[in-house]
Every structure is written in C-alpha cells, then in structure tokens.
Amino acid sequence: MQQPTISPKVLRLLVIFPNVMSYILLFGVVVYIRTNLEMLKVTDGLTTWLIIAAVLGPISLYTTFSIVKRIKNGTL
C-alpha cells in the first residue's frame, strides 16, 4: 500500500501558518501592553507581560530564519 504524499505547497503552508500566527500574537501582546500600560504598572503585571513579549519575539524571529533557510536549501 502506498503512503499518501503531501504536495510541497501544502507542506509550506502548514509550516508557515503557525509562524504567521506567532507574529499576530506578538503584535497583540504589544498592543495590549501599550493600551493597558498604566493598569499593568499599578497591578504589577507589567513584568509578566514584558517577559512574555521578550520570549515570544526571539522565538518568532528564529523560527522565521529557520523556515527561510530551509526553503532556500530546498529542504522545505
């Protein structure tokens, strides 16, 4: 029995879509911090949200770099 294969276009879409979603999430976190800055300072929640943004940013950038590198090499 033959294994079903996924077309390269669909595979790229499945790999790139979560990366795009991570940028949307990062943008949402930044907007949330900017719009609620005073409340976050008063409730001491600013540190938590800055840590989330500081972790999510480099992860998104590294994932994008990795995907671009794999596409250029022809692996993906």
C-alpha positions as CSV (number, residue, x, y, z in Angstrom):
1,M,0.0,0.0,0.0
2,Q,1.4,3.4,-1.0
3,Q,1.8,6.1,1.6
4,P,-0.1,9.3,0.8
5,T,2.1,12.3,0.0
6,I,1.6,15.9,0.8
7,S,2.2,18.4,-2.0
8,P,5.1,20.8,-1.3
9,K,2.8,23.8,-1.5
10,V,0.5,22.4,1.2
11,L,3.5,21.5,3.4
12,R,4.9,25.0,3.1
13,L,1.5,26.4,4.1
14,L,1.3,24.1,7.1
15,V,4.8,25.2,8.2
16,I,4.4,29.0,7.6
17,F,0.9,29.4,9.0
18,P,1.8,28.9,12.7
19,N,4.7,31.3,12.2
20,V,2.4,34.0,10.9
21,M,0.1,33.3,13.9
22,S,3.0,33.8,16.3
23,Y,3.7,37.3,14.8
24,I,0.0,38.1,15.2
25,L,0.1,37.0,18.8
26,L,3.3,39.1,19.4
27,F,1.6,42.1,17.8
28,G,-1.5,41.6,20.1
29,V,0.7,41.4,23.2
30,V,2.5,44.6,22.3
31,V,-0.8,46.4,21.7
32,Y,-2.2,45.0,25.0
33,I,0.8,46.3,26.8
34,R,0.6,49.8,25.2
35,T,-3.1,50.2,25.8
36,N,-3.0,49.0,29.4
37,L,0.3,50.3,30.5
38,E,-0.9,52.3,33.5
39,M,-3.1,49.5,34.8
40,L,-0.3,47.0,34.4
41,K,2.1,49.3,36.3
42,V,-0.4,49.6,39.2
43,T,-1.2,45.9,39.4
44,D,2.5,44.8,39.0
45,G,1.6,42.8,35.9
46,L,3.9,44.7,33.5
47,T,6.9,42.5,34.2
48,T,4.9,39.3,33.3
49,W,3.7,40.7,30.0
50,L,7.2,42.1,29.1
51,I,8.7,38.6,29.8
52,I,6.1,37.0,27.5
53,A,6.9,39.6,24.8
54,A,10.7,39.1,25.3
55,V,10.4,35.4,25.0
56,L,7.9,35.3,22.1
57,G,9.9,37.8,19.9
58,P,13.1,35.9,19.5
59,I,11.3,32.6,19.1
60,S,9.3,34.1,16.2
61,L,12.4,35.5,14.6
62,Y,14.4,32.3,15.0
63,T,11.5,30.3,13.5
64,T,11.3,32.6,10.5
65,F,15.0,32.4,10.0
66,S,14.9,28.6,10.1
67,I,12.0,28.4,7.7
68,V,13.6,30.8,5.2
69,K,16.9,28.8,5.4
70,R,15.1,25.5,4.7
71,I,13.2,26.9,1.8
72,K,16.4,28.3,0.2
73,N,18.1,25.0,0.7
74,G,15.2,23.2,-1.0
75,T,14.5,21.1,2.1
76,L,11.0,22.5,2.5
